[in-house]
Amino acid sequence: MTHGAWRGPRLTGSAWPNSTSGVLAAAGPWDDDSGAPLIFRLDEPGARAGIDADPYYTAPGVRIVAIRAWTPVVGA
């Protein structure tokens, strides 16, 4: 899974066009509303390709802070 953190407008169900397909595993704002983690069921190249293809991530106020691989230990 890949974790992409962003700062910008509040995440909505339409933030990732394939959210209903299971590509977006989890997302939601930090408690302080400073951004949100997004967890994708994709490898890093797949996550980058999806982000590059989705106009949401190039919208004003949206900024990708990091894309990193994540290895879940519990709850995978």
C-alpha positions as CSV (number, residue, x, y, z in Angstrom):
1,M,0.0,0.0,0.0
2,T,1.1,3.5,-0.6
3,H,0.5,6.5,1.7
4,G,0.1,9.9,0.1
5,A,-0.3,12.9,2.4
6,W,-1.7,16.1,1.1
7,R,-2.6,19.6,2.3
8,G,-5.5,21.3,0.8
9,P,-9.3,21.3,0.6
10,R,-11.1,18.7,2.8
11,L,-11.1,15.3,1.2
12,T,-14.5,14.2,-0.2
13,G,-15.7,10.9,-1.6
14,S,-14.9,12.2,-5.1
15,A,-11.3,12.9,-4.4
16,W,-10.2,9.8,-6.2
17,P,-12.4,8.7,-9.2
18,N,-11.8,5.0,-8.5
19,S,-12.6,5.2,-4.7
20,T,-15.5,2.8,-5.2
21,S,-13.2,0.2,-6.8
22,G,-11.1,-0.2,-3.7
23,V,-8.0,1.6,-5.0
24,L,-8.4,4.1,-2.2
25,A,-8.3,2.1,1.0
26,A,-8.7,4.9,3.5
27,A,-8.6,8.6,3.8
28,G,-9.6,11.4,6.1
29,P,-8.4,14.7,7.6
30,W,-5.9,15.0,10.4
31,D,-7.6,16.2,13.6
32,D,-6.1,19.6,13.3
33,D,-7.3,19.9,9.6
34,S,-3.8,20.5,8.4
35,G,-4.1,17.8,5.7
36,A,-5.0,14.2,5.3
37,P,-3.4,10.8,4.8
38,L,-4.6,8.8,1.8
39,I,-3.9,5.0,1.7
40,F,-4.0,3.4,-1.7
41,R,-3.9,-0.3,-2.6
42,L,-1.3,0.4,-5.3
43,D,2.4,0.4,-5.6
44,E,4.2,3.7,-5.8
45,P,4.2,3.9,-9.6
46,G,0.5,3.1,-9.7
47,A,-0.3,5.7,-7.1
48,R,1.8,8.3,-8.9
49,A,0.0,7.5,-12.2
50,G,-3.4,7.7,-10.6
51,I,-2.6,11.0,-8.9
52,D,-1.2,12.4,-12.2
53,A,-4.3,11.4,-14.1
54,D,-6.8,12.9,-11.5
55,P,-7.5,16.7,-11.8
56,Y,-8.4,16.8,-8.1
57,Y,-4.7,16.6,-7.2
58,T,-3.8,19.6,-9.4
59,A,-6.6,21.7,-8.0
60,P,-5.7,25.0,-6.3
61,G,-5.0,24.3,-2.6
62,V,-4.1,20.6,-3.1
63,R,-0.5,19.7,-2.5
64,I,1.1,16.2,-2.4
65,V,3.5,16.2,0.5
66,A,4.9,12.7,0.3
67,I,4.3,9.3,-1.4
68,R,5.8,6.4,0.5
69,A,5.4,2.7,0.6
70,W,3.7,1.4,3.8
71,T,3.8,-2.1,5.2
72,P,0.8,-2.7,7.5
73,V,1.3,-5.0,10.4
74,V,-2.2,-5.1,11.8
75,G,-5.5,-4.6,10.0
76,A,-4.3,-5.4,6.5
